[in-house]
Amino acid sequence: MKKTLLLILFALIGLNGLSQEDYAPTTSNLEARVWFEDAKFGLFIHWGVYSILGDGEWVMQNQNISVDNYEKLPAFFNPIEYNADAWVKMAKNAGMKYITITSRHHDGFSMFDSQVTDYTIVKSTPYKKDILKELATACKKEGIKLFFYYSLLDWNRDDYFPRGRTAKGVKGRSEGEWSSYIKFMKAQLTELLTNYGEIGGIWFDGHWDKKTANWHYDEIYKLVHDLQPQCLIGNNHHEATKMGEDFQMFEKDLPGKATQNFASKAEDIGQLPKEVCETINGSWGFNLQDNKHKSRKELIQYLINAAGYGSNLLLNVGPMPNGKIQSNHVKSLEEIGSWLKVYGETIYGTRAGTISPTEDMVSTQKGKTLYLHWLNKNKDIIFIPGFNEKISSIKLYGSNQKLTFKKDDYGLTLKIPESVLDPIDTIIEITLK
């Protein structure tokens, strides 16, 4: 009996470490959530010493590179072509409202000037400059919010112990104290939220490596909110949101679609602001052999679909080791930006519309204005079952061309002239009474 009670007590202690108990978001945090939902589009940047090997951000695990061998990489990392102003202007011209960058990925290397480790871009590379400091300055100048990705797991440190399910073939780590690792993370998060001005959010990743561990989220989330109350916390754990989190993220998957085997279950989708992250090609970090570059149509339609599912799109680039972003990635961002300059009103500041998404369409909405995004250029007749809202007018977006429609007990039927069908998105503006 005594043993059972002790087990229950330990379980409760573990559960208390899973969230920030009794979290009440501040007014500034609630305002930041509204801003986030309005923003709709952000730039994800996966960049670190792994870019040198040109095999993605998981190369340390995928090639089972020992700690000693991997620690040789920083000596070759000298991104003299890095231009924070150019990066931020590229994002802004693409119509993006915020940037999320890897401050520390699973390899444990810090891309900022940390005082609690020497394994940093400032202390371990010939570059010797804090790229996050430069980026923070450029973002402030252009009015772009800055978010920091921060890996919870670490393939380098001894005190990330017991080990998780990844990087089991990586040699060179000893045993250490988990409490020391938690202390280290809290120290680094304090630096990130103290030395770089106002931060839009912290993007945690890696919980899935040790799902049952006590990550001390009660302490970590409180630390973040105490230092910067408006700072939004998200955690890529692929589960229902935990107390203390401010937005819910979905990796390479629209909310509820569950096309990935790690996707959040439909019943775990909550009411917090949502964000989908996706790659331009197939990799997050720079991958020399990755030729799976998505087309203009695929990328723009992903942004449209994300908005129709009530979510932001965080679109990733993986800079090269010299600090440049691949030219085809830059071109893709320019193309999306050009589209948003014409049709951005139907995306920015919207919420998921009352018309449920299908493979052929999604809807976004602002008040009484409903934007129907028709994504199938091969069909000119649209049927929306069960549509029972009162209609004031229906027209083609951006013109005064009214569309023929029929509304009855079964739903709403629309006829689109074949001549106006757009290969990417035919937008119909429905004004409700």
Secondary structure, DSSP 8 states (H G I E B T S, - for coil): -HHHHHHHHHHHHHHHTTS-TT----HHHHHHHHHHHHH-EEEEE--SGGGGGTB-TTHHHHTT--HHHHTTGGGG---TT--HHHHHHHHHHTT--EEEEEEE-TT--BSS--SS-S-BHHHHSSS-S-HHHHHHHHHHHHT-EEEEEEES--SS-TTS-S--SS-TT--------HHHHHHHHHHHHHHHTTSSSS--EEEEE-GGGGTTS---HHHHHHHHHHH-TT-EEEE--SSS--TT---EEEESS-TTT--STT---GGG--SS-EEEEEESSS-SS-BTT------HHHHHHHHHHHHHTTEEEEEEE---TTS---HHHHHHHHHHHHHHHHHGGGTTT-EE-SS---SSEEEEEETTEEEEEE--TT--EEEEET----EEEEEETTS--B-EEEEETTEEEEE--GGG--SS-EEEEEEE-
